[in-house]
Amino acid sequence: MGSSSKKNDSKNGNTANNNGVADLLESAEAYTYDGDRSGTAHRSGLPEARDLVLGGRDQRDAALEEHILSEDVAWHGRIFDVNRMEVSLADGRHAIRDVVRHPGAVAVVALTDDGRICLVRQYRAALDRVTVEVPAGKLGAGEDPLDCARRELLEETGYEADKIAFLTTIATSCGFADELIHLYMATGLHMCGSNPDADEFINVDLVPLQELIDAVLDGRIEDAKTVVGALVCDAVAHRLS
């Protein structure tokens, strides 16, 4: 009797475990779409030859939108947070989105009077190597991007600029992050002395603009803000010439 009871208990336990696993797999399948097309029957819209229409300004865009059902902080960090969102897709199904929430940043393409670009060299732990980039930094709470650009340029390179102008804004990786970097061009540079953050160790190079552009075009410069900044400067120069 006791042995039979144990067998029944074991059987019931296995059944419960199997049901739990099945529920978990079903939930995972419902929220997994990367590369999984088993439950989809829709297609992308057919290509149209047309003038450029920005996002949100096409009458068809409303049918693409996702609606946020809930959002919670999954991880809180010193510089950014990672939030987990449940969204309703365009076809009514639900999905999970992990989103990096970032306060935004600035980057400065600083041009000397003799046509050299100011670049900073610093170690990046995420890549485990030293990178070559334009000066940049995170926006403070409520800080104006222009003020931040002046501050970061001075802190990292020691330069103040007589003139600083807005170039463009880039979304660094809109597939999973809301970070926007505002790019500026600085001219009329004069040295005042650097003051980097306590955990920043930086060397500063002044390189010919054309050398930087060549390095971007042949893939030797990978940093996104530096790539965009160099190409925008090149495009502006060509339009003015």
C-alpha positions as a Python dict, from the first residue, in 0.01 Angstrom:
ca = {
    (1, 'M'): (0, 0, 0),
    (2, 'G'): (276, 239, 98),
    (3, 'S'): (477, 157, -214),
    (4, 'S'): (174, 208, -437),
    (5, 'S'): (100, 539, -266),
    (6, 'K'): (458, 655, -327),
    (7, 'K'): (434, 557, -692),
    (8, 'N'): (108, 750, -729),
    (9, 'D'): (260, 1052, -554),
    (10, 'S'): (561, 1033, -785),
    (11, 'K'): (336, 1003, -1086),
    (12, 'N'): (128, 1300, -974),
    (13, 'G'): (442, 1501, -909),
    (14, 'N'): (577, 1423, -1255),
    (15, 'T'): (243, 1522, -1406),
    (16, 'A'): (252, 1853, -1219),
    (17, 'N'): (610, 1915, -1326),
    (18, 'N'): (527, 1833, -1687),
    (19, 'N'): (230, 2067, -1676),
    (20, 'G'): (453, 2339, -1533),
    (21, 'V'): (712, 2289, -1806),
    (22, 'A'): (439, 2294, -2071),
    (23, 'D'): (302, 2620, -1930),
    (24, 'L'): (651, 2772, -1927),
    (25, 'L'): (719, 2666, -2288),
    (26, 'E'): (383, 2801, -2397),
    (27, 'S'): (455, 3134, -2231),
    (28, 'A'): (803, 3150, -2383),
    (29, 'E'): (663, 3076, -2728),
    (30, 'A'): (404, 3349, -2692),
    (31, 'Y'): (672, 3607, -2621),
    (32, 'T'): (944, 3487, -2859),
    (33, 'Y'): (952, 3637, -3207),
    (34, 'D'): (1322, 3667, -3294),
    (35, 'G'): (1352, 3451, -3604),
    (36, 'D'): (1028, 3263, -3526),
    (37, 'R'): (775, 3286, -3808),
    (38, 'S'): (565, 2982, -3715),
    (39, 'G'): (268, 3187, -3596),
    (40, 'T'): (279, 3473, -3846),
    (41, 'A'): (95, 3513, -4173),
    (42, 'H'): (153, 3882, -4249),
    (43, 'R'): (394, 4038, -4499),
    (44, 'S'): (580, 4365, -4521),
    (45, 'G'): (419, 4639, -4727),
    (46, 'L'): (516, 4638, -5093),
    (47, 'P'): (800, 4877, -5188),
    (48, 'E'): (684, 5220, -5307),
    (49, 'A'): (885, 5471, -5510),
    (50, 'R'): (805, 5800, -5337),
    (51, 'D'): (942, 6112, -5175),
    (52, 'L'): (1081, 6078, -4823),
    (53, 'V'): (813, 6072, -4554),
    (54, 'L'): (932, 6071, -4194),
    (55, 'G'): (804, 5831, -3930),
    (56, 'G'): (460, 5910, -3794),
    (57, 'R'): (367, 6124, -4096),
    (58, 'D'): (245, 5845, -4322),
    (59, 'Q'): (-123, 5752, -4283),
    (60, 'R'): (-18, 5384, -4287),
    (61, 'D'): (210, 5424, -3984),
    (62, 'A'): (-74, 5396, -3734),
    (63, 'A'): (-123, 5032, -3839),
    (64, 'L'): (239, 4955, -3742),
    (65, 'E'): (229, 5095, -3391),
    (66, 'E'): (270, 4890, -3076),
    (67, 'H'): (81, 4986, -2761),
    (68, 'I'): (254, 4966, -2423),
    (69, 'L'): (48, 4765, -2175),
    (70, 'S'): (296, 4774, -1887),
    (71, 'E'): (653, 4881, -1813),
    (72, 'D'): (871, 4798, -1513),
    (73, 'V'): (1235, 4863, -1425),
    (74, 'A'): (1415, 4530, -1461),
    (75, 'W'): (1757, 4671, -1376),
    (76, 'H'): (1865, 5010, -1241),
    (77, 'G'): (2215, 5131, -1320),
    (78, 'R'): (2434, 5434, -1261),
    (79, 'I'): (2406, 5558, -1621),
    (80, 'F'): (2099, 5386, -1761),
    (81, 'D'): (1808, 5159, -1669),
    (82, 'V'): (1678, 4850, -1844),
    (83, 'N'): (1299, 4835, -1851),
    (84, 'R'): (1081, 4538, -1944),
    (85, 'M'): (769, 4627, -2139),
    (86, 'E'): (467, 4423, -2241),
    (87, 'V'): (324, 4555, -2567),
    (88, 'S'): (31, 4484, -2792),
    (89, 'L'): (147, 4423, -3150),
    (90, 'A'): (-19, 4549, -3465),
    (91, 'D'): (-208, 4219, -3501),
    (92, 'G'): (-325, 4215, -3138),
    (93, 'R'): (-76, 3960, -3002),
    (94, 'H'): (134, 4050, -2700),
    (95, 'A'): (514, 4063, -2686),
    (96, 'I'): (791, 4150, -2441),
    (97, 'R'): (1036, 4432, -2518),
    (98, 'D'): (1352, 4502, -2314),
    (99, 'V'): (1440, 4870, -2352),
    (100, 'V'): (1745, 5066, -2233),
    (101, 'R'): (1634, 5400, -2090),
    (102, 'H'): (1915, 5657, -2123),
    (103, 'P'): (1914, 6032, -2042),
    (104, 'G'): (2080, 6122, -2375),
    (105, 'A'): (2421, 6257, -2463),
    (106, 'V'): (2614, 6502, -2679),
    (107, 'A'): (2916, 6470, -2906),
    (108, 'V'): (3138, 6747, -3041),
    (109, 'V'): (3322, 6765, -3372),
    (110, 'A'): (3586, 7021, -3274),
    (111, 'L'): (3776, 7172, -3570),
    (112, 'T'): (4100, 7366, -3524),
    (113, 'D'): (4193, 7668, -3734),
    (114, 'D'): (4437, 7457, -3937),
    (115, 'G'): (4173, 7194, -4027),
    (116, 'R'): (4238, 6927, -3765),
    (117, 'I'): (3973, 6736, -3573),
    (118, 'C'): (4006, 6690, -3198),
    (119, 'L'): (3976, 6323, -3102),
    (120, 'V'): (3996, 6153, -2764),
    (121, 'R'): (4156, 5818, -2694),
    (122, 'Q'): (4015, 5618, -2404),
    (123, 'Y'): (3967, 5260, -2295),
    (124, 'R'): (3615, 5122, -2339),
    (125, 'A'): (3538, 4828, -2113),
    (126, 'A'): (3251, 4708, -2335),
    (127, 'L'): (3494, 4653, -2625),
    (128, 'D'): (3799, 4580, -2407),
    (129, 'R'): (4020, 4817, -2604),
    (130, 'V'): (4112, 5180, -2657),
    (131, 'T'): (3891, 5363, -2905),
    (132, 'V'): (3936, 5688, -3096),
    (133, 'E'): (3628, 5911, -3075),
    (134, 'V'): (3506, 6267, -3087),
    (135, 'P'): (3457, 6414, -2738),
    (136, 'A'): (3120, 6322, -2590),
    (137, 'G'): (2931, 6284, -2266),
    (138, 'K'): (2602, 6218, -2093),
    (139, 'L'): (2343, 6488, -2038),
    (140, 'G'): (2281, 6590, -1680),
    (141, 'A'): (1927, 6606, -1546),
    (142, 'G'): (1755, 6899, -1718),
    (143, 'E'): (2080, 7009, -1885),
    (144, 'D'): (2063, 7194, -2216),
    (145, 'P'): (2250, 6993, -2484),
    (146, 'L'): (2441, 7300, -2601),
    (147, 'D'): (2566, 7368, -2248),
    (148, 'C'): (2656, 7000, -2214),
    (149, 'A'): (2853, 7012, -2541),
    (150, 'R'): (3060, 7306, -2419),
    (151, 'R'): (3117, 7138, -2082),
    (152, 'E'): (3222, 6801, -2224),
    (153, 'L'): (3457, 6959, -2478),
    (154, 'L'): (3632, 7154, -2203),
    (155, 'E'): (3641, 6868, -1953),
    (156, 'E'): (3777, 6607, -2194),
    (157, 'T'): (4008, 6814, -2418),
    (158, 'G'): (4075, 7143, -2240),
    (159, 'Y'): (3935, 7342, -2533),
    (160, 'E'): (3676, 7616, -2525),
    (161, 'A'): (3508, 7716, -2851),
    (162, 'D'): (3421, 8064, -2978),
    (163, 'K'): (3148, 7916, -3195),
    (164, 'I'): (2947, 7598, -3159),
    (165, 'A'): (2667, 7491, -3394),
    (166, 'F'): (2416, 7207, -3396),
    (167, 'L'): (2474, 6941, -3664),
    (168, 'T'): (2221, 6660, -3612),
    (169, 'T'): (2076, 6413, -3362),
    (170, 'I'): (2120, 6037, -3389),
    (171, 'A'): (1935, 5750, -3223),
    (172, 'T'): (2226, 5521, -3139),
    (173, 'S'): (2038, 5189, -3145),
    (174, 'C'): (1663, 5240, -3164),
    (175, 'G'): (1596, 4865, -3171),
    (176, 'F'): (1648, 4847, -2795),
    (177, 'A'): (1757, 5188, -2659),
    (178, 'D'): (1605, 5537, -2643),
    (179, 'E'): (1944, 5713, -2627),
    (180, 'L'): (1970, 6024, -2846),
    (181, 'I'): (2309, 6186, -2911),
    (182, 'H'): (2309, 6550, -3018),
    (183, 'L'): (2606, 6634, -3241),
    (184, 'Y'): (2767, 6978, -3254),
    (185, 'M'): (3053, 7141, -3445),
    (186, 'A'): (3290, 7362, -3248),
    (187, 'T'): (3532, 7617, -3402),
    (188, 'G'): (3754, 7895, -3276),
    (189, 'L'): (3921, 7666, -3024),
    (190, 'H'): (4150, 7794, -2751),
    (191, 'M'): (4314, 7592, -2474),
    (192, 'C'): (4198, 7646, -2115),
    (193, 'G'): (4291, 7314, -1949),
    (194, 'S'): (4107, 6985, -1922),
    (195, 'N'): (3921, 6845, -1622),
    (196, 'P'): (3800, 6489, -1697),
    (197, 'D'): (3584, 6288, -1460),
    (198, 'A'): (3761, 6092, -1186),
    (199, 'D'): (3720, 5763, -1376),
    (200, 'E'): (3817, 5906, -1718),
    (201, 'F'): (4173, 5870, -1846),
    (202, 'I'): (4211, 6037, -2184),
    (203, 'N'): (4472, 6128, -2443),
    (204, 'V'): (4388, 6389, -2707),
    (205, 'D'): (4485, 6380, -3076),
    (206, 'L'): (4453, 6650, -3341),
    (207, 'V'): (4426, 6478, -3679),
    (208, 'P'): (4359, 6612, -4030),
    (209, 'L'): (3987, 6603, -4113),
    (210, 'Q'): (4047, 6413, -4436),
    (211, 'E'): (4242, 6142, -4254),
    (212, 'L'): (3948, 6092, -4018),
    (213, 'I'): (3702, 6073, -4308),
    (214, 'D'): (3925, 5821, -4488),
    (215, 'A'): (3943, 5610, -4170),
    (216, 'V'): (3563, 5616, -4143),
    (217, 'L'): (3512, 5518, -4506),
    (218, 'D'): (3751, 5222, -4491),
    (219, 'G'): (3608, 5093, -4163),
    (220, 'R'): (3891, 5174, -3925),
    (221, 'I'): (3668, 5402, -3715),
    (222, 'E'): (3369, 5214, -3572),
    (223, 'D'): (3230, 5450, -3310),
    (224, 'A'): (2886, 5556, -3437),
    (225, 'K'): (2887, 5920, -3325),
    (226, 'T'): (3236, 5971, -3468),
    (227, 'V'): (3137, 5812, -3799),
    (228, 'V'): (2828, 6031, -3831),
    (229, 'G'): (3010, 6346, -3717),
    (230, 'A'): (3290, 6298, -3970),
    (231, 'L'): (3052, 6227, -4259),
    (232, 'V'): (2828, 6523, -4174),
    (233, 'C'): (3133, 6752, -4173),
    (234, 'D'): (3243, 6611, -4509),
    (235, 'A'): (2895, 6657, -4656),
    (236, 'V'): (2872, 7017, -4528),
    (237, 'A'): (3217, 7097, -4668),
    (238, 'H'): (3118, 6964, -5011),
    (239, 'R'): (2792, 7157, -5014),
    (240, 'L'): (2971, 7480, -4925),
    (241, 'S'): (3247, 7433, -5187),
}
